[in-house]
Amino acid sequence: MAGTPSPAQAPQGQPRPMDHRSISYFPGLNGLRFLAALLVVMHHSETILRKYGLPHWDALGLFRNGGTAVTFFFVLSGFLITYILLREDRETGHVHVGRFYLKRVLRIWPLYFLLVLIGLVLLPLAVKYLHLPYQMPYTAGQVWYWFIFFLPGIATFKFGHHLLEPLWSIGVEEVYYLGWAPLFKALRKHLPLVMLAVVGIKSLMALLAHWQVGGPLFAYLVTTFQFEAMAIGGLGAWLVFTRGHVLARHWLFRRPVQAAMLLVLVAFLIFHGNVQFAPWRAVFETPVLASLLVQLLFLHLIIGVAVVRTGPLRLDNTVWDYLGGISYGIYMYHMLLVFASMLLLKHVLAAAGPVGGHLLHYAVVVSATIGVSALSKRYFEDPFLRLKNRLGNAALR
């Protein structure tokens, strides 16, 4: 890398400088994954508590971060996938698009389609024969093709909220990466311009939707398909890969700046819509610009935690790594377990009062979700992941 001494050039007795083009593991990101998944659990918990007439804290900003947390997942996904493609191109001299698709299939599809099976077949049967107090908003015949072709958000648009609603973000990522790998291979010499173009075009479409051009479906699709978030993550990966040694010394990543940025982000997550201060609202409620700002704050957090590692937030230990490792399952299973908590504990939660009921609800839901996700990871997902890892190792030989 230009401007960075090679390991052989490092002065004797000093640690070898990081080669930002061959990072195989980004510490701390698993912890961020888990925290984002937990925000989604909190958001849907309060929504369902309200739906069932139980005490809820749905009006508080901290408990309305489901969409924001998914935006973080998009930025993180764009960062990691683009970095992996850049590293593969450097180490092998090409990008194997077919292998990229197969690895995505092995990582994402098994759990995705298991949830589709549960939500479209097993759950309706349980509702019917066990007389569960839940009304399915659609039949499998009405929506199966949306789920099969990774457009589950259309089911939400047409039929409203449902227990498979979290799958919309998986569909968005699969649609994005269907085009991203071949586009990367064809235009990798112009990668920054491509990603800036994605951000620009998507921002223009968001403005049109805000001005009510194109109708409700257009507005929903523009809001849902956050390709700009994944492109911003990809830009961050390109900066780390090509300018990592500069970022490590840049004033944007000095410890006081990282602390200030983190404070702003945490304040936004805790309060956002609850703050009526005019400058705050101008920053965080301006259409398009506000969402881009939050995505950039997420990217700054990702690079600071996983690459520069001089900031105040350190999440690289075995506990965070484990919880982050099962965060995909936490995200996918949690709605079913929140629903089960309502069925089994509704009267107990109501009797426990607002505080006691919430403590009991989250103790049950979080522990059950972690337990189910851990079992799923070990006995269902891991066999596919081992095959995926073997494909990755083969690509680098």
C-alpha positions as CSV (number, residue, x, y, z in Angstrom):
1,M,0.0,0.0,0.0
2,A,1.4,3.4,-1.0
3,G,2.7,5.3,1.9
4,T,2.6,2.4,4.3
5,P,5.8,0.5,5.1
6,S,5.8,-3.2,4.5
7,P,6.3,-5.6,7.5
8,A,9.9,-6.0,6.3
9,Q,10.4,-2.3,6.5
10,A,9.0,-1.9,10.0
11,P,11.8,-0.7,12.4
12,Q,13.1,-3.5,14.6
13,G,11.2,-3.9,17.9
14,Q,8.2,-2.0,16.7
15,P,4.8,-3.6,15.9
16,R,4.2,-4.3,12.3
17,P,1.8,-1.7,10.7
18,M,-1.7,-3.0,9.8
19,D,-2.2,-3.9,6.1
20,H,-5.6,-2.5,5.6
21,R,-6.0,-4.5,2.4
22,S,-5.9,-7.9,4.0
23,I,-8.0,-7.6,7.1
24,S,-9.7,-11.0,7.8
25,Y,-11.6,-10.0,11.0
26,F,-13.0,-6.7,12.2
27,P,-13.1,-6.7,16.0
28,G,-16.1,-5.2,17.7
29,L,-18.6,-5.5,14.9
30,N,-20.3,-8.5,16.4
31,G,-21.1,-6.4,19.5
32,L,-22.6,-3.7,17.3
33,R,-24.7,-6.3,15.5
34,F,-26.1,-7.6,18.8
35,L,-27.0,-4.1,20.0
36,A,-28.7,-3.3,16.8
37,A,-30.7,-6.6,16.9
38,L,-31.7,-5.7,20.5
39,L,-33.1,-2.4,19.4
40,V,-35.2,-4.2,16.8
41,V,-36.5,-6.6,19.6
42,M,-37.4,-3.6,21.8
43,H,-39.2,-1.8,18.9
44,H,-41.4,-4.8,18.0
45,S,-42.0,-5.6,21.7
46,E,-43.5,-2.2,22.4
47,T,-45.5,-2.3,19.2
48,I,-47.0,-5.7,20.1
49,L,-47.5,-4.7,23.8
50,R,-49.6,-1.8,22.6
51,K,-51.5,-3.9,20.2
52,Y,-52.5,-6.2,23.0
53,G,-53.6,-3.4,25.2
54,L,-50.7,-3.8,27.7
55,P,-48.6,-1.0,29.2
56,H,-46.1,0.1,26.7
57,W,-43.3,2.7,26.2
58,D,-43.9,3.0,22.4
59,A,-43.9,6.8,22.6
60,L,-40.3,6.9,23.8
61,G,-37.6,7.3,21.1
62,L,-35.5,4.5,22.5
63,F,-38.2,2.0,21.8
64,R,-38.8,3.2,18.2
65,N,-35.4,2.3,16.7
66,G,-36.3,-0.7,14.7
67,G,-36.0,1.0,11.3
68,T,-32.9,2.8,12.4
69,A,-31.2,-0.4,13.6
70,V,-32.0,-2.0,10.2
71,T,-30.3,1.0,8.5
72,F,-27.2,0.2,10.6
73,F,-27.4,-3.4,9.3
74,F,-27.5,-2.1,5.7
75,V,-24.5,0.1,6.3
76,L,-22.6,-2.7,8.0
77,S,-23.5,-5.2,5.3
78,G,-22.4,-2.8,2.5
79,F,-19.1,-2.2,4.3
80,L,-18.3,-5.9,4.9
81,I,-19.4,-7.2,1.5
82,T,-17.6,-4.6,-0.4
83,Y,-14.4,-5.0,1.6
84,I,-14.6,-8.8,1.0
85,L,-14.9,-8.2,-2.7
86,L,-12.0,-5.8,-2.7
87,R,-9.8,-8.2,-0.8
88,E,-10.7,-11.1,-3.1
89,D,-9.9,-9.0,-6.2
90,R,-6.5,-8.1,-4.7
91,E,-5.6,-11.6,-3.5
92,T,-6.9,-13.6,-6.5
93,G,-6.9,-11.1,-9.3
94,H,-10.6,-11.5,-10.1
95,V,-14.1,-11.6,-8.5
96,H,-15.9,-15.0,-8.7
97,V,-19.5,-13.9,-9.0
98,G,-20.9,-17.4,-8.9
99,R,-19.0,-18.2,-5.7
100,F,-20.2,-14.9,-4.2
101,Y,-23.8,-15.9,-4.9
102,L,-23.3,-19.4,-3.5
103,K,-21.8,-18.1,-0.3
104,R,-24.8,-15.6,0.1
105,V,-27.2,-18.5,-0.4
106,L,-25.5,-20.6,2.3
107,R,-25.4,-17.8,4.8
108,I,-28.8,-16.2,4.3
109,W,-31.2,-18.6,2.6
110,P,-31.5,-21.5,5.1
111,L,-32.8,-19.4,7.9
112,Y,-34.8,-17.1,5.7
113,F,-36.7,-20.0,4.1
114,L,-37.1,-21.7,7.4
115,L,-38.9,-18.6,8.7
116,V,-41.0,-18.5,5.5
117,L,-42.0,-22.1,6.1
118,I,-42.9,-21.4,9.8
119,G,-44.8,-18.2,8.9
120,L,-46.7,-19.3,5.8
121,V,-47.4,-23.0,6.7
122,L,-46.8,-23.9,10.3
123,L,-48.1,-20.8,12.1
124,P,-51.4,-20.7,10.2
125,L,-52.0,-24.3,11.1
126,A,-51.2,-23.6,14.7
127,V,-53.5,-20.6,14.7
128,K,-56.3,-22.7,13.2
129,Y,-56.1,-25.9,15.2
130,L,-55.0,-24.5,18.5
131,H,-57.4,-21.6,18.3
132,L,-54.7,-19.0,19.0
133,P,-55.9,-15.4,19.3
134,Y,-54.2,-14.2,16.2
135,Q,-55.6,-13.3,12.8
136,M,-53.4,-14.0,9.9
137,P,-53.4,-10.9,7.6
138,Y,-53.0,-13.0,4.5
139,T,-53.0,-16.5,3.2
140,A,-50.0,-18.3,1.9
141,G,-51.5,-18.3,-1.5
142,Q,-51.7,-14.6,-1.5
143,V,-48.1,-13.9,-0.7
144,W,-45.8,-16.9,-1.2
145,Y,-44.3,-15.5,-4.4
146,W,-43.3,-12.3,-2.7
147,F,-41.3,-14.2,-0.2
148,I,-39.9,-16.7,-2.7
149,F,-38.5,-13.8,-4.8
150,F,-37.2,-11.8,-1.9
151,L,-39.8,-9.1,-1.9
152,P,-41.5,-9.7,1.4
153,G,-41.9,-6.0,1.9
154,I,-44.7,-6.0,-0.7
155,A,-46.7,-8.3,1.6
156,T,-46.3,-5.7,4.4
157,F,-47.4,-2.9,2.0
158,K,-50.5,-4.8,0.8
159,F,-51.6,-6.5,4.1
160,G,-50.1,-4.5,6.9
161,H,-48.0,-5.7,9.9
162,H,-47.4,-9.4,10.4
163,L,-45.1,-11.8,12.2
164,L,-42.8,-12.2,9.2
165,E,-42.3,-8.5,8.8
166,P,-38.6,-8.5,9.7
167,L,-37.8,-10.5,6.6
168,W,-38.2,-7.3,4.4
169,S,-34.7,-6.3,5.1
170,I,-33.3,-9.7,4.1
171,G,-35.1,-9.3,0.8
172,V,-33.6,-5.8,0.3
173,E,-30.1,-7.1,0.8
174,E,-30.6,-10.0,-1.6
175,V,-32.0,-7.8,-4.3
176,Y,-29.1,-5.3,-3.8
177,Y,-26.3,-8.0,-3.9
178,L,-27.9,-9.7,-6.9
179,G,-26.6,-6.7,-8.9
180,W,-23.8,-5.5,-6.8
181,A,-21.3,-8.4,-7.4
182,P,-21.4,-8.3,-11.2
183,L,-21.5,-4.5,-11.1
184,F,-18.4,-4.5,-8.8
185,K,-16.6,-6.9,-11.2
186,A,-17.3,-4.8,-14.2
187,L,-16.7,-1.3,-12.8
188,R,-14.3,-1.9,-9.9
189,K,-11.8,0.6,-11.3
190,H,-14.5,3.3,-10.9
191,L,-16.0,2.0,-7.6
192,P,-16.2,5.3,-5.7
193,L,-18.1,6.9,-8.6
194,V,-20.5,4.0,-8.8
195,M,-21.3,4.1,-5.1
196,L,-21.7,7.9,-5.1
197,A,-24.0,7.6,-8.1
198,V,-26.1,5.1,-6.1
199,V,-26.3,7.5,-3.2
200,G,-27.2,10.4,-5.5
201,I,-29.9,8.6,-7.5
202,K,-31.5,7.1,-4.5
203,S,-31.5,10.5,-2.7
204,L,-33.2,12.0,-5.7
205,M,-35.8,9.3,-5.7
206,A,-36.4,9.8,-1.9
207,L,-37.0,13.5,-2.6
208,L,-39.5,12.7,-5.3
209,A,-41.3,10.3,-2.8
210,H,-41.3,13.0,-0.2
211,W,-42.9,15.4,-2.7
212,Q,-45.5,12.6,-3.3
213,V,-44.4,11.9,-6.8
214,G,-45.1,8.3,-7.9
215,G,-47.8,7.3,-5.4
216,P,-47.8,5.3,-2.2
217,L,-46.1,2.1,-3.6
218,F,-43.2,4.2,-5.0
219,A,-42.8,5.9,-1.7
220,Y,-42.8,2.6,0.2
221,L,-40.3,1.0,-2.1
222,V,-38.0,4.0,-2.0
223,T,-38.1,4.0,1.8
224,T,-37.6,0.2,2.0
225,F,-34.9,-0.3,-0.5
226,Q,-32.1,1.6,1.2
227,F,-29.5,0.9,-1.4
228,E,-27.8,4.2,-0.5
229,A,-27.1,2.9,3.0
230,M,-25.3,-0.1,1.6
231,A,-23.4,2.1,-0.9
232,I,-22.3,4.4,1.9
233,G,-21.0,1.3,3.7
234,G,-19.2,0.3,0.5
235,L,-17.6,3.7,0.3
236,G,-16.3,3.2,3.8
237,A,-14.9,-0.2,2.9
238,W,-13.1,1.4,-0.2
239,L,-11.6,4.1,2.0
240,V,-10.4,1.6,4.6
241,F,-9.0,-0.6,1.8
242,T,-7.2,2.2,-0.1
243,R,-6.7,4.9,2.5
244,G,-6.7,3.0,5.8
245,H,-3.3,4.3,6.9
246,V,-4.6,7.9,6.4
247,L,-7.9,7.3,8.2
248,A,-6.0,6.0,11.3
249,R,-4.4,9.4,11.6
250,H,-7.2,11.6,10.4
251,W,-8.7,14.1,12.8
252,L,-12.2,12.6,12.3
253,F,-11.0,9.5,14.2
254,R,-9.2,11.2,17.0
255,R,-10.5,10.0,20.3
256,P,-12.4,13.2,21.3
257,V,-14.1,13.4,17.9
258,Q,-15.1,9.7,18.1
259,A,-16.5,10.4,21.6
260,A,-18.5,13.4,20.4
261,M,-19.9,11.5,17.3
262,L,-20.8,8.6,19.6
263,L,-22.6,10.9,22.0
264,V,-24.6,12.5,19.1
265,L,-25.6,9.0,17.8
266,V,-26.5,7.7,21.3
267,A,-28.6,10.9,21.9
268,F,-30.4,10.3,18.6
269,L,-31.1,6.7,19.4
270,I,-32.5,7.5,22.9
271,F,-34.5,10.6,22.1
272,H,-34.8,11.5,18.4
273,G,-38.5,12.2,17.9
274,N,-39.0,13.2,21.6
275,V,-36.8,16.3,21.2
276,Q,-38.7,19.4,20.2
277,F,-35.6,21.7,20.1
278,A,-35.7,23.4,16.7
279,P,-32.0,22.9,15.7
280,W,-32.2,19.3,16.6
281,R,-35.3,18.8,14.5
282,A,-33.6,20.7,11.6
283,V,-30.7,18.2,11.7
284,F,-32.5,14.9,12.3
285,E,-35.9,15.5,10.7
286,T,-34.9,17.1,7.3
287,P,-36.0,14.7,4.6
288,V,-33.2,12.7,2.9
289,L,-30.4,14.7,4.6
290,A,-31.2,13.4,8.0
291,S,-31.2,9.8,6.9
292,L,-27.8,10.3,5.1
293,L,-26.4,11.9,8.3
294,V,-27.4,8.9,10.4
295,Q,-25.9,6.5,7.9
296,L,-22.6,8.4,7.9
297,L,-22.7,8.4,11.7
298,F,-23.1,4.6,11.6
299,L,-20.2,4.3,9.1
300,H,-18.0,6.5,11.4
301,L,-18.9,4.2,14.3
302,I,-18.1,1.0,12.3
303,I,-14.7,2.3,11.2
304,G,-13.8,3.7,14.6
305,V,-14.7,0.5,16.4
306,A,-13.4,-2.1,14.0
307,V,-10.5,-0.4,12.2
308,V,-9.1,2.6,14.0
309,R,-9.9,1.3,17.5
310,T,-8.8,4.4,19.4
311,G,-12.3,5.5,20.4
312,P,-14.2,5.1,23.7
313,L,-16.4,2.1,22.6
314,R,-14.7,-1.3,22.8
315,L,-16.8,-4.4,22.1
316,D,-14.2,-7.0,21.2
317,N,-14.6,-9.7,23.8
318,T,-15.9,-13.3,23.7
319,V,-19.4,-12.4,25.1
320,W,-20.1,-9.7,22.5
321,D,-18.6,-11.9,19.8
322,Y,-20.9,-14.7,20.7
323,L,-24.0,-12.6,20.9
324,G,-23.2,-10.9,17.6
325,G,-22.6,-14.3,16.1
326,I,-26.2,-15.3,16.8
327,S,-27.7,-11.9,15.9
328,Y,-29.1,-13.0,12.6
329,G,-31.2,-15.6,14.5
330,I,-32.2,-13.0,17.1
331,Y,-33.4,-10.7,14.3
332,M,-35.3,-13.5,12.5
333,Y,-36.9,-15.3,15.4
334,H,-37.7,-12.5,17.8
335,M,-41.2,-11.6,16.5
336,L,-42.4,-15.2,17.0
337,L,-41.1,-15.2,20.5
338,V,-42.6,-11.8,21.3
339,F,-45.9,-13.1,20.1
340,A,-45.6,-16.3,22.2
341,S,-44.9,-14.1,25.2
342,M,-48.1,-12.3,24.6
343,L,-50.1,-15.5,24.3
344,L,-48.7,-17.2,27.4
345,L,-48.0,-14.2,29.7
346,K,-50.5,-11.5,28.8
347,H,-52.5,-11.6,32.1
348,V,-49.3,-12.0,34.1
349,L,-47.7,-9.0,32.4
350,A,-50.8,-6.9,32.9
351,A,-50.9,-7.8,36.6
352,A,-47.2,-6.9,37.1
353,G,-47.8,-3.3,36.1
354,P,-45.9,-1.1,33.7
355,V,-42.4,-1.5,35.2
356,G,-42.7,-5.1,36.5
357,G,-44.4,-6.2,33.3
358,H,-41.7,-4.8,31.1
359,L,-39.0,-6.3,33.2
360,L,-40.7,-9.7,33.0
361,H,-41.4,-9.4,29.3
362,Y,-37.9,-8.5,28.3
363,A,-36.4,-11.1,30.6
364,V,-38.5,-13.8,29.0
365,V,-38.3,-12.6,25.4
366,V,-34.6,-11.7,25.3
367,S,-33.5,-15.0,27.1
368,A,-35.8,-17.1,24.9
369,T,-34.7,-15.4,21.7
370,I,-31.0,-15.8,22.6
371,G,-31.6,-19.5,23.5
372,V,-33.5,-20.3,20.3
373,S,-31.0,-18.4,18.2
374,A,-28.1,-20.2,19.8
375,L,-29.6,-23.6,19.1
376,S,-30.5,-22.6,15.6
377,K,-26.9,-21.4,15.0
378,R,-25.3,-24.5,16.3
379,Y,-27.6,-27.2,14.9
380,F,-29.2,-25.6,11.8
381,E,-27.0,-22.7,10.5
382,D,-23.5,-23.9,11.3
383,P,-23.4,-26.8,8.8
384,F,-24.2,-24.3,6.0
385,L,-21.7,-21.8,7.4
386,R,-18.9,-24.5,7.4
387,L,-19.5,-25.2,3.8
388,K,-19.5,-21.4,3.1
389,N,-16.2,-21.0,4.9
390,R,-14.7,-23.9,2.9
391,L,-15.7,-22.1,-0.3
392,G,-14.0,-18.9,1.0
393,N,-10.8,-20.7,1.8
394,A,-10.8,-22.4,-1.6
395,A,-11.1,-18.9,-3.2
396,L,-7.9,-17.8,-1.6
397,R,-5.8,-20.8,-2.5
